[in-house]
Amino acid sequence: MKILAVDDDSFMLDFLPAILKEADFPDVTVASSGQEALRILENATEPFDCLLLDIVMPDMDGITLCRKVREMRTYRTTPITMLTLKSDMVSIEKAFAAGANDYIFKPFEVREIARRLRVTQRMLDTTEVAMRVDPQMMLPDGERGQHVFSLEDPVYVLGIHQLVPPFTLGNYLSQLSRKNLNSCHVFCAQVEDITTLYAHCTSREYVMAIAAGARAIGRVVDRPQLLMAHIGSGTLLGILTGDSLPEWPHIEEDVQRELKTLTPWDQDSLDIPISISLGRPIQPNAHRTQRVKNTFDRAIGRLVERQKTMHKALLGHTPAVSSAR
């Protein structure tokens, strides 16, 4: 991989190329500031395959740099790994929300950085990168029911705070320490009647429906430590860290109310009704190798339980709120 490493520490600028070469990644360019990094990216004859960004830098920190890099068309999907001494999850979550895909704590060993870069290579070499779409750049009068993506495809909607690609969300969960797992909860949400929306909406309307669901959840949960990803079929997975959860039995009702007033991007109203169902949050599996799949599967299972309860409630069998407790 062709790698750009950005750090304001002169020792790190010498150390990173050496340690990366030892890890079999010899093609490394370094920059000592965010501004220098942007100049290098803009003038590169061939794009970089991976970026390593220090979070704490003067003038322009790594999170701001990450956000600016994501605004560059060439680097909208390029893997970005954050390098940081900080262990607080708020900084890391802000970096992920800005577009980062992974993080490594300093000081790191050759074996650890090699392992994380192999994950990056796998991301580049597989089809796990979600399609990135910008609703503001999509045609408002597109053909209804005609899309370049399938219903099952994960779609990463640009411009939605706290929404990240599925691969990134799984990567984030896999990296959490046992200490942070104790205050971590994972939940699953579903945009209802998504098959009907897919069949009868334009691509822009369909994407806006997903975006509206994510924005409504983000506004109601109202925690900076929230990250979400759309994994396809209108299904959203969310990870929330912190010492206390919001009042979950009331979240679903509040999200519905938010959806009724939400105008995506403050310009275009969505003329189709959107509703959301939410499963109860769960704590992640502790075992790292099985954590992501098992945790996400369990969260999806909780959503299915919730939808069954809602269906029974519609038939007059049980109160709709019962499984949300």
SERO-4910 file (N, C-alpha, C, O; in steps of 0.05 Angstrom, whole numbers):
BEGIN
 pado doro    nc1    nc2    nc3   cac1   cac2   cac3    cc1    cc2    cc3    oc1    oc2    oc3
  Met    A     17    -24      0      0      0      0     17     25      0     39     25     11
  Lys    A      8     45    -13     20     72    -12      8     87     11    -16     93     11
  Ile    A     25     94     31     15    104     56     25    133     61     48    139     55
  Leu    A      7    150     71     14    177     80     11    177    110    -11    172    121
  Ala    A     32    184    125     32    186    154     35    215    162     54    228    153
  Val    A     18    224    180     18    252    188     21    254    218      5    243    233
  Asp    A     42    268    227     48    270    256     65    295    260     83    300    244
  Asp    A     60    310    281     77    334    286    102    328    302    118    346    306
  Asp    A    105    303    311    128    295    326    151    287    307    147    268    292
  Ser    A    174    300    309    196    294    290    206    265    294    214    252    275
  Phe    A    205    256    319    214    228    324    195    209    309    205    189    297
  Met    A    169    214    310    150    196    297    153    197    267    149    176    254
  Leu    A    161    220    256    165    222    227    188    205    218    189    195    195
  Asp    A    208    200    235    230    182    229    223    153    236    230    135    222
  Phe    A    208    150    258    202    124    268    182    109    251    185     85    246
  Leu    A    161    123    241    139    110    227    149     96    201    142     73    196
  Pro    A    165    110    184    174     96    159    191     71    166    189     51    152
  Ala    A    207     73    188    223     50    195    207     27    205    211      4    197
  Ile    A    187     32    222    171     10    233    152     -1    212    146    -25    212
  Leu    A    143     16    194    125      6    173    141    -11    152    130    -30    141
  Lys    A    165     -3    147    182    -19    129    187    -46    141    187    -67    127
  Glu    A    191    -47    167    195    -73    181    170    -90    180    171   -115    180
  Ala    A    147    -77    178    121    -91    176    114    -97    147     91   -104    141
  Asp    A    133    -94    128    129    -99    100    111    -79     86     96    -85     67
  Phe    A    112    -53     95     98    -31     82    119     -9     77    120     10     92
  Pro    A    135    -12     56    158      7     52    150     33     39    166     52     41
  Asp    A    127     35     26    120     59     10    106     79     28     81     80     29
  Val    A    122     95     43    111    113     63    120    142     58    144    147     55
  Thr    A    101    160     57    107    189     56     98    201     82     77    193     93
  Val    A    114    220     92    107    233    118    101    262    114    111    275     96
  Ala    A     84    273    132     78    301    133     77    310    163     69    294    180
  Ser    A     86    334    169     88    343    196     65    360    205     64    369    228
  Ser    A     45    364    188     22    381    195     -1    374    177      2    361    156
  Gly    A    -25    382    185    -49    378    169    -47    393    142    -55    382    122
  Gln    A    -38    417    143    -36    433    118    -16    420     98    -22    419     75
  Glu    A      6    411    109     26    397     91     13    372     79     17    366     56
  Ala    A     -1    357     96    -14    333     86    -34    339     64    -35    324     44
  Leu    A    -50    360     67    -69    367     46    -55    374     20    -65    367     -2
  Arg    A    -33    389     22    -18    396     -2     -7    371    -16     -8    368    -41
  Ile    A      3    352      0     13    327    -12     -9    311    -26     -5    301    -48
  Leu    A    -32    310    -13    -55    295    -25    -64    308    -51    -70    294    -70
  Glu    A    -65    335    -51    -75    349    -75    -56    347    -98    -64    347   -121
  Asn    A    -29    344    -92     -9    344   -114      1    316   -121     18    313   -138
  Ala    A    -10    295   -108      0    268   -113     -8    259   -141    -31    263   -149
  Thr    A     11    248   -156      6    238   -183    -11    213   -182    -27    207   -200
  Glu    A     -7    197   -160    -23    173   -156    -35    175   -128    -20    182   -109
  Pro    A    -60    168   -124    -72    171    -97    -60    152    -77    -50    130    -84
  Phe    A    -61    159    -52    -51    142    -30    -73    121    -24    -96    126    -28
  Asp    A    -63     98    -15    -82     76     -8    -91     76     21   -112     65     27
  Cys    A    -76     90     38    -82     90     66    -70    114     79    -48    123     72
  Leu    A    -84    126     99    -73    149    114    -72    143    143    -90    131    155
  Leu    A    -49    150    156    -46    148    184    -44    176    196    -26    191    189
  Leu    A    -63    184    213    -65    211    222    -63    212    253    -78    199    267
  Asp    A    -44    228    263    -43    233    291    -67    251    299    -74    269    284
  Ile    A    -79    245    322   -102    261    330    -94    288    341   -105    309    333
  Val    A    -74    288    359    -66    313    373    -44    327    357    -21    318    358
  Met    A    -51    348    342    -31    364    328    -39    394    330    -63    400    333
  Pro    A    -20    412    330    -27    441    332    -38    451    306    -35    438    285
  Asp    A    -52    473    307    -64    486    284    -88    471    272   -110    480    272
  Met    A    -82    446    262   -103    429    252   -100    401    264    -81    387    258
  Asp    A   -119    393    281   -116    367    293   -124    345    273   -135    351    251
  Gly    A   -119    320    280   -124    298    262   -153    294    255   -159    285    233
  Ile    A   -171    301    274   -200    297    268   -209    317    247   -224    310    228
  Thr    A   -200    342    249   -206    362    229   -194    355    202   -207    357    181
  Leu    A   -169    345    202   -156    336    178   -171    314    165   -175    313    141
  Cys    A   -180    295    181   -196    272    171   -221    282    157   -228    272    135
  Arg    A   -234    301    169   -259    312    157   -253    325    131   -269    322    112
  Lys    A   -231    340    129   -224    354    104   -216    334     82   -222    338     59
  Val    A   -202    312     90   -195    292     71   -220    279     59   -221    273     35
  Arg    A   -240    274     76   -264    262     66   -280    280     47   -297    270     32
  Glu    A   -274    305     47   -287    324     28   -274    323      1   -285    333    -19
  Met    A   -251    310     -1   -237    307    -27   -248    282    -41   -248    260    -30
  Arg    A   -257    286    -65   -271    264    -80   -253    239    -82   -263    217    -80
  Thr    A   -227    243    -86   -209    220    -89   -207    203    -64   -201    179    -65
  Tyr    A   -211    215    -41   -206    202    -16   -231    197      1   -230    195     26
  Arg    A   -254    196    -12   -279    191      3   -280    164     15   -294    160     35
  Thr    A   -267    144      3   -268    117     13   -241    106     22   -239     83     30
  Thr    A   -220    122     20   -193    114     28   -192    107     58   -201    124     74
  Pro    A   -181     84     66   -180     77     94   -163     98    109   -141    105    101
  Ile    A   -173    107    132   -158    125    150   -156    113    178   -177    106    190
  Thr    A   -132    111    188   -127    101    215   -116    124    232    -97    138    223
  Met    A   -127    127    255   -118    148    274    -97    138    292    -99    115    302
  Leu    A    -76    154    297    -55    147    316    -58    166    340    -58    191    336
  Thr    A    -60    155    364    -65    173    386    -55    162    413    -54    138    417
  Leu    A    -47    180    430    -40    174    458    -65    173    475    -65    162    497
  Lys    A    -86    186    465   -110    188    481   -125    161    483   -126    146    463
  Ser    A   -136    156    506   -151    132    510   -181    138    515   -197    119    518
  Asp    A   -188    163    516   -217    169    520   -232    164    494   -224    172    472
  Met    A   -255    152    498   -270    143    475   -284    166    460   -290    163    436
  Val    A   -288    189    473   -300    211    460   -284    220    436   -295    225    414
  Ser    A   -257    223    439   -240    231    418   -240    211    395   -241    219    371
  Ile    A   -240    186    402   -240    165    381   -266    165    366   -267    163    341
  Glu    A   -288    168    380   -315    169    367   -318    193    349   -330    191    328
  Lys    A   -307    216    358   -307    239    341   -291    234    315   -299    243    293
  Ala    A   -269    220    318   -253    214    294   -268    195    275   -267    199    251
  Phe    A   -282    175    286   -298    157    269   -320    172    256   -326    168    232
  Ala    A   -333    190    271   -355    206    259   -345    224    237   -360    231    219
  Ala    A   -319    232    238   -307    249    218   -299    233    193   -292    245    173
  Gly    A   -299    206    196   -292    190    172   -270    170    176   -262    156    157
  Ala    A   -259    168    201   -237    149    206   -248    120    205   -272    116    210
  Asn    A   -231    101    199   -239     73    197   -227     56    219   -236     34    225
  Asp    A   -206     66    232   -192     49    252   -175     68    270   -172     91    264
  Tyr    A   -164     57    291   -146     72    308   -125     54    321   -130     30    325
  Ile    A   -102     66    327    -81     51    341    -70     69    363    -65     93    358
  Phe    A    -67     58    387    -57     74    409    -26     74    409    -14     53    405
  Lys    A    -14     97    413     14     99    417     20     93    447      4     98    464
  Pro    A     44     81    453     64     70    434     54     43    424     41     28    438
  Phe    A     61     37    399     52     12    387     76     -5    378     98      6    374
  Glu    A     71    -30    375     92    -49    367     89    -55    337     68    -50    325
  Val    A    110    -65    325    110    -72    297     87    -92    291     73    -89    272
  Arg    A     84   -112    309     64   -132    305     36   -120    305     19   -128    289
  Glu    A     31   -101    323      4    -89    325     -2    -72    300    -24    -75    289
  Ile    A     16    -55    292     10    -38    269      8    -54    243     -7    -48    225
  Ala    A     24    -76    242     22    -94    219     -6   -107    218    -18   -110    197
  Arg    A    -15   -116    242    -42   -128    243    -64   -109    234    -82   -117    220
  Arg    A    -62    -84    244    -83    -65    237    -82    -58    207   -103    -54    194
  Leu    A    -58    -56    195    -56    -50    167    -65    -73    150    -74    -69    127
  Arg    A    -62    -98    160    -73   -121    145   -103   -119    144   -116   -126    124
  Val    A   -115   -109    166   -144   -105    165   -152    -84    144   -171    -87    130
  Thr    A   -135    -63    142   -139    -43    122   -137    -55     94   -153    -48     77
  Gln    A   -117    -72     90   -114    -84     64   -139   -101     57   -148   -102     34
  Arg    A   -149   -115     77   -173   -132     72   -196   -114     65   -213   -122     48
  Met    A   -198    -91     77   -220    -72     70   -217    -63     41   -237    -61     27
  Leu    A   -192    -59     32   -188    -50      5   -193    -73    -15   -202    -68    -38
  Asp    A   -187    -98     -7   -188   -120    -26   -214   -134    -27   -218   -151    -44
  Thr    A   -233   -127    -10   -259   -141    -10   -281   -121    -18   -276    -98    -24
  Thr    A   -305   -131    -19   -328   -115    -27   -342   -104     -2   -366    -96     -3
  Glu    A   -328   -103     21   -341    -94     46   -344    -64     48   -355    -54     67
  Val    A   -333    -49     28   -336    -20     28   -364    -13     19   -372    -20     -4
  Ala    A   -379      1     35   -406      8     28   -406     30      7   -388     47      6
  Met    A   -426     30    -10   -429     52    -30   -434     78    -15   -452     80      2
  Arg    A   -419     99    -22   -422    125    -10   -439    142    -28   -434    145    -52
  Val    A   -461    153    -17   -479    170    -33   -483    196    -19   -485    198      6
  Asp    A   -486    217    -35   -492    244    -25   -519    252    -36   -521    259    -60
  Pro    A   -540    252    -20   -567    258    -30   -569    285    -43   -584    289    -62
  Gln    A   -552    304    -34   -554    331    -46   -543    332    -74   -548    351    -89
  Met    A   -528    311    -82   -517    309   -109   -534    291   -127   -528    287   -150
  Met    A   -555    279   -116   -571    260   -131   -594    275   -145   -604    295   -135
  Leu    A   -603    264   -167   -624    277   -183   -651    274   -167   -658    252   -159
  Pro    A   -665    296   -164   -690    295   -149   -713    282   -165   -732    273   -153
  Asp    A   -710    281   -191   -732    269   -207   -723    243   -221   -729    238   -244
  Gly    A   -708    226   -206   -699    201   -216   -722    182   -221   -745    186   -212
  Glu    A   -716    160   -234   -736    139   -240   -744    124   -214   -726    114   -201
  Arg    A   -770    123   -209   -778    109   -184   -775     79   -187   -782     67   -208
  Gly    A   -764     67   -166   -759     38   -166   -735     29   -182   -730      5   -184
  Gln    A   -720     48   -193   -696     41   -209   -671     51   -194   -668     75   -191
  His    A   -655     32   -184   -632     40   -168   -606     26   -177   -608      4   -189
  Val    A   -584     38   -172   -558     26   -179   -548      8   -157   -527     -5   -159
  Phe    A   -563      7   -135   -556    -11   -112   -581    -28   -106   -603    -20   -112
  Ser    A   -576    -52    -95   -598    -70    -88   -609    -62    -61   -596    -47    -46
  Leu    A   -632    -73    -54   -644    -68    -28   -625    -77     -5   -624    -65     16
  Glu    A   -611    -99    -10   -594   -111     11   -567    -97     14   -553   -102     33
  Asp    A   -560    -80     -5   -534    -67     -4   -532    -47     19   -551    -31     23
  Pro    A   -510    -47     33   -505    -25     53   -500      1     38   -485      1     18
  Val    A   -512     22     47   -508     48     35   -499     68     56   -512     71     77
  Tyr    A   -476     81     51   -465    100     70   -473    128     61   -464    137     40
  Val    A   -491    141     76   -501    167     68   -483    189     78   -479    192    103
  Leu    A   -471    205     60   -453    226     68   -469    249     81   -492    254     74
  Gly    A   -455    263     99   -467    287    111   -484    281    136   -496    300    147
  Ile    A   -486    256    144   -502    249    168   -483    244    191   -468    225    191
  His    A   -484    262    211   -467    260    234   -472    233    249   -495    225    252
  Gln    A   -451    220    256   -451    194    272   -458    170    255   -460    148    265
  Leu    A   -461    174    229   -465    151    211   -439    144    197   -426    161    185
  Val    A   -431    118    199   -405    109    189   -410     84    171   -432     72    173
  Pro    A   -391     76    155   -394     51    139   -395     27    157   -384     27    179
  Pro    A   -409      5    149   -411    -19    165   -384    -31    173   -380    -39    196
  Phe    A   -365    -32    155   -338    -43    161   -326    -27    184   -313    -39    202
  Thr    A   -329     -1    183   -317     16    204   -330     12    231   -317     11    251
  Leu    A   -357      8    231   -371      3    256   -361    -23    269   -356    -24    293
  Gly    A   -359    -44    252   -348    -69    263   -320    -67    272   -312    -79    293
  Asn    A   -304    -52    258   -276    -47    266   -274    -33    293   -258    -40    310
  Tyr    A   -291    -14    296   -292      1    322   -299    -17    345   -287    -17    366
  Leu    A   -320    -34    341   -328    -52    362   -307    -73    368   -302    -79    392
  Ser    A   -293    -82    348   -272   -103    352   -249    -92    368   -235   -108    381
  Gln    A   -244    -66    368   -221    -54    381   -227    -46    410   -208    -39    424
  Leu    A   -252    -46    418   -258    -36    445   -245    -54    466   -245    -78    464
  Ser    A   -233    -41    486   -221    -55    509   -243    -67    527   -266    -59    525
  Arg    A   -236    -86    544   -255    -97    562   -267    -76    580   -291    -77    587
  Lys    A   -251    -57    588   -261    -35    605   -283    -20    591   -304    -14    603
  Asn    A   -279    -13    566   -299      2    552   -323    -15    544   -345     -4    540
  Leu    A   -319    -41    542   -342    -59    536   -363    -58    558   -387    -61    552
  Asn    A   -354    -53    582   -373    -53    605   -393    -30    603   -415    -31    614
  Ser    A   -386     -8    589   -404     14    586   -414     17    557   -422     39    548
  Cys    A   -412     -5    542   -420     -4    513   -446    -20    509   -450    -41    520
  His    A   -464     -8    493   -489    -22    486   -493    -20    455   -487      0    443
  Val    A   -503    -41    444   -508    -43    416   -538    -48    411   -550    -63    425
  Phe    A   -549    -33    392   -577    -36    385   -581    -37    355   -563    -30    340
  Cys    A   -605    -46    347   -611    -47    319   -638    -33    314   -656    -36    331
  Ala    A   -640    -19    292   -664     -5    285   -672    -11    256   -654    -19    240
  Gln    A   -697     -8    249   -706    -14    223   -725      7    212   -744     15    225
  Val    A   -719     17    188   -738     34    174   -760     15    164   -756     -2    147
  Glu    A   -784     20    174   -807      1    167   -815      4    138   -812     25    125
  Asp    A   -827    -17    128   -838    -18    100   -816    -11     80   -822      2     60
  Ile    A   -791    -20     85   -769    -12     68   -771    -24     40   -763    -11     21
  Thr    A   -783    -47     37   -787    -59     11   -805    -42     -6   -800    -39    -30
  Thr    A   -827    -32      6   -845    -14     -9   -831     12    -16   -834     22    -39
  Leu    A   -815     23      2   -800     48     -4   -781     43    -27   -779     60    -45
  Tyr    A   -767     21    -26   -748     15    -47   -761     12    -75   -751     21    -95
  Ala    A   -785      0    -75   -799     -5   -100   -812     20   -111   -816     22   -136
  His    A   -820     39    -94   -836     61   -104   -823     89   -101   -834    109   -110
  Cys    A   -799     90    -90   -785    115    -87   -762    118   -108   -753     99   -119
  Thr    A   -754    143   -112   -729    148   -127   -706    140   -109   -709    137    -85
  Ser    A   -682    137   -121   -659    131   -105   -654    152    -84   -646    147    -61
  Arg    A   -658    177    -92   -654    199    -73   -674    198    -49   -666    202    -26
  Glu    A   -699    192    -55   -719    189    -33   -712    166    -15   -715    168      9
  Tyr    A   -704    143    -27   -697    120    -11   -673    126      8   -674    120     32
  Val    A   -653    139     -3   -629    146     13   -637    167     35   -627    165     57
  Met    A   -655    185     28   -664    205     47   -680    192     70   -679    202     93
  Ala    A   -694    171     64   -709    156     85   -690    144    105   -695    145    129
  Ile    A   -669    132     95   -648    120    113   -635    142    129   -631    139    153
  Ala    A   -629    164    116   -616    187    129   -634    198    151   -625    205    173
  Ala    A   -660    200    145   -679    211    164   -681    194    189   -682    204    211
  Gly    A   -681    167    185   -681    149    207   -656    152    225   -659    153    249
  Ala    A   -633    154    212   -608    157    228   -607    184    242   -599    185    266
  Arg    A   -616    205    229   -616    232    241   -635    233    265   -629    245    285
  Ala    A   -659    221    262   -678    221    283   -668    206    308   -671    216    330
  Ile    A   -655    183    304   -644    168    326   -622    185    339   -620    186    364
  Gly    A   -604    197    323   -583    213    334   -593    236    350   -581    242    371
  Arg    A   -614    249    341   -624    272    356   -637    264    382   -634    277    403
  Val    A   -651    241    382   -665    232    406   -646    221    426   -648    227    450
  Val    A   -628    204    417   -608    192    436   -590    214    447   -583    214    471
  Asp    A   -582    232    429   -567    256    437   -543    250    455   -540    261    476
  Arg    A   -526    233    445   -501    226    459   -478    229    439   -480    219    416
  Pro    A   -456    242    446   -433    244    428   -420    217    423   -405    213    404
  Gln    A   -425    198    442   -413    171    439   -430    152    424   -430    128    430
  Leu    A   -445    161    404   -462    144    388   -451    142    359   -445    162    347
  Leu    A   -449    118    349   -441    113    322   -462     93    310   -471     75    324
  Met    A   -468     97    284   -488     80    271   -478     73    243   -462     87    231
  Ala    A   -489     51    232   -484     43    204   -508     31    192   -523     16    206
  His    A   -513     36    167   -534     23    152   -523     -2    139   -504      0    123
  Ile    A   -533    -25    145   -522    -50    136   -538    -62    112   -533    -84    104
  Gly    A   -558    -47    103   -574    -56     81   -603    -61     89   -608    -66    113
  Ser    A   -621    -60     70   -650    -65     75   -662    -47     96   -680    -55    110
  Gly    A   -651    -23     98   -662     -4    118   -655     -9    146   -667      2    165
  Thr    A   -636    -27    151   -629    -35    178   -605    -19    188   -585    -17    174
  Leu    A   -608     -7    211   -586      9    223   -576     -5    249   -592    -12    266
  Leu    A   -550     -8    251   -537    -18    275   -525      6    289   -513     23    277
  Gly    A   -528      7    316   -517     29    331   -500     20    355   -507     -1    367
  Ile    A   -479     35    361   -462     29    384   -462     54    402   -456     76    392
  Leu    A   -469     51    427   -470     73    446   -453     66    470   -457     46    482
  Thr    A   -435     84    476   -418     81    500   -423    103    520   -431    125    512
  Gly    A   -420     97    545   -425    117    566   -434    103    591   -442     79    591
  Asp    A   -435    118    613   -442    106    639   -472    101    642   -480     84    658
  Ser    A   -488    116    627   -517    113    630   -530    114    603   -523    129    585
  Leu    A   -550     97    600   -566     96    575   -590    116    578   -599    121    600
  Pro    A   -599    126    555   -624    142    556   -647    123    563   -644     99    563
  Glu    A   -670    135    570   -693    119    577   -704    104    553   -719    114    537
  Trp    A   -695     79    550   -699     64    525   -729     59    519   -736     60    496
  Pro    A   -746     53    539   -773     47    531   -787     71    516   -806     67    501
  His    A   -777     95    521   -789    118    508   -775    127    482   -785    145    468
  Ile    A   -752    115    476   -736    123    453   -752    121    427   -753    139    411
  Glu    A   -765     98    424   -779     92    399   -801    113    394   -804    123    371
  Glu    A   -817    119    414   -838    139    411   -826    167    404   -837    181    388
  Asp    A   -804    174    418   -791    200    412   -780    201    384   -782    222    371
  Val    A   -769    179    374   -759    178    347   -782    182    327   -778    196    307
  Gln    A   -805    169    332   -827    173    314   -836    202    312   -842    213    291
  Arg    A   -837    215    336   -844    244    336   -824    261    321   -831    279    307
  Glu    A   -798    254    324   -777    269    311   -779    265    281   -775    285    266
  Leu    A   -786    242    272   -789    236    243   -811    253    230   -809    261    207
  Lys    A   -832    259    245   -854    274    234   -847    303    229   -859    317    212
  Thr    A   -827    313    244   -819    341    241   -793    345    226   -785    367    220
  Leu    A   -779    323    220   -752    324    209   -753    332    179   -768    319    164
  Thr    A   -737    351    172   -734    359    144   -704    354    137   -688    370    145
  Pro    A   -698    333    123   -670    327    117   -655    351    103   -665    362     84
  Trp    A   -632    357    114   -615    379    103   -629    406    102   -620    424     89
  Asp    A   -651    408    118   -665    434    120   -673    446     94   -675    470     91
  Gln    A   -679    429     74   -688    440     49   -709    424     35   -729    435     25
  Asp    A   -707    397     35   -726    381     21   -742    364     41   -731    349     57
  Ser    A   -768    367     40   -785    350     57   -789    323     44   -788    320     20
  Leu    A   -793    303     61   -797    276     51   -827    271     50   -840    270     71
  Asp    A   -838    266     26   -867    264     23   -877    236     29   -901    231     26
  Ile    A   -860    218     37   -869    191     44   -867    187     74   -848    196     86
  Pro    A   -886    173     86   -885    168    115   -862    149    122   -859    129    110
  Ile    A   -848    157    143   -826    141    153   -831    133    181   -838    150    198
  Ser    A   -827    108    188   -829     99    216   -806     81    222   -793     69    204
  Ile    A   -799     79    248   -776     64    257   -783     45    279   -799     53    297
  Ser    A   -773     21    278   -775      3    301   -747     -1    312   -727     -2    297
  Leu    A   -745     -3    339   -719     -6    352   -719    -30    371   -737    -33    387
  Gly    A   -698    -46    369   -694    -68    388   -681    -59    413   -667    -38    414
  Arg    A   -684    -74    435   -671    -67    460   -641    -69    457   -631    -87    443
  Pro    A   -626    -52    470   -596    -53    469   -585    -77    484   -597    -86    503
  Ile    A   -562    -86    475   -549   -109    488   -520   -101    493   -510    -81    481
  Gln    A   -506   -115    510   -478   -111    514   -462   -130    496   -471   -152    491
  Pro    A   -439   -121    485   -424   -137    466   -412   -162    478   -408   -164    502
  Asn    A   -406   -182    461   -391   -205    469   -363   -196    477   -351   -179    464
  Ala    A   -352   -209    497   -325   -202    506   -304   -213    488   -283   -201    484
  His    A   -308   -237    477   -288   -251    461   -283   -235    435   -302   -232    419
  Arg    A   -259   -226    430   -254   -207    408   -258   -220    381   -269   -207    363
  Thr    A   -250   -245    377   -251   -257    350   -280   -261    341   -286   -261    317
  Gln    A   -298   -266    360   -326   -271    353   -344   -248    359   -368   -249    355
  Arg    A   -333   -226    370   -349   -204    381   -367   -191    361   -391   -188    366
  Val    A   -357   -184    338   -372   -167    319   -396   -183    309   -419   -174    311
  Lys    A   -392   -207    297   -414   -222    286   -434   -229    307   -458   -225    303
  Asn    A   -425   -241    329   -444   -250    349   -460   -227    361   -484   -229    366
  Thr    A   -447   -205    366   -460   -182    378   -481   -170    359   -504   -165    367
  Phe    A   -473   -166    334   -492   -155    315   -515   -174    310   -538   -165    307
  Asp    A   -510   -200    309   -532   -219    305   -551   -218    328   -575   -219    324
  Arg    A   -541   -216    352   -559   -214    376   -575   -189    375   -599   -189    382
  Ala    A   -563   -167    367   -577   -141    366   -599   -143    345   -621   -133    350
  Ile    A   -594   -155    322   -614   -159    302   -637   -176    312   -660   -172    306
  Gly    A   -629   -197    328   -649   -214    340   -668   -199    358   -692   -205    359
  Arg    A   -657   -181    374   -674   -164    391   -694   -147    375   -716   -143    383
  Leu    A   -684   -137    352   -702   -122    335   -725   -139    325   -748   -130    324
  Val    A   -718   -163    317   -739   -182    307   -760   -187    328   -784   -188    323
  Glu    A   -750   -191    353   -769   -195    376   -787   -171    379   -811   -173    383
  Arg    A   -776   -147    376   -791   -122    379   -812   -121    357   -835   -113    362
  Gln    A   -805   -127    332   -824   -126    310   -847   -145    313   -869   -140    306
  Lys    A   -840   -169    324   -861   -189    329   -881   -178    350   -905   -182    348
  Thr    A   -870   -165    371   -887   -154    391   -905   -132    380   -929   -130    387
  Met    A   -893   -115    363   -909    -94    350   -931   -105    333   -953    -95    332
  His    A   -925   -127    319   -945   -140    301   -968   -151    318   -991   -148    311
  Lys    A   -961   -163    341   -982   -174    359   -999   -151    370  -1023   -154    373
  Ala    A   -986   -129    376  -1000   -106    387  -1020    -95    367  -1042    -87    374
  Leu    A  -1013    -95    342  -1031    -86    321  -1055   -104    319  -1077    -95    311
  Leu    A  -1051   -130    325  -1073   -148    325  -1089   -148    350  -1109   -163    353
  Gly    A  -1080   -132    370  -1095   -129    395  -1088   -149    416  -1104   -154    434
  His    A  -1064   -162    413  -1057   -183    432  -1042   -173    457  -1049   -180    479
  Thr    A  -1022   -155    452  -1005   -146    475   -999   -117    472  -1001   -106    450
  Pro    A   -992   -103    494   -983    -75    492   -958    -73    476   -939    -88    479
  Ala    A   -957    -53    459   -934    -49    441   -908    -44    455   -886    -49    444
  Val    A   -909    -33    480   -885    -24    493   -871    -47    508   -849    -43    518
  Ser    A   -884    -70    511   -874    -91    529   -846   -100    523   -830   -102    541
  Ser    A   -839   -105    498   -812   -115    492   -791    -94    491   -768   -100    488
  Ala    A   -799    -69    493   -779    -48    493   -767    -43    520   -748    -28    523
  Arg    A   -778    -56    541   -768    -52    568   -745    -71    573   -734    -71    595
***
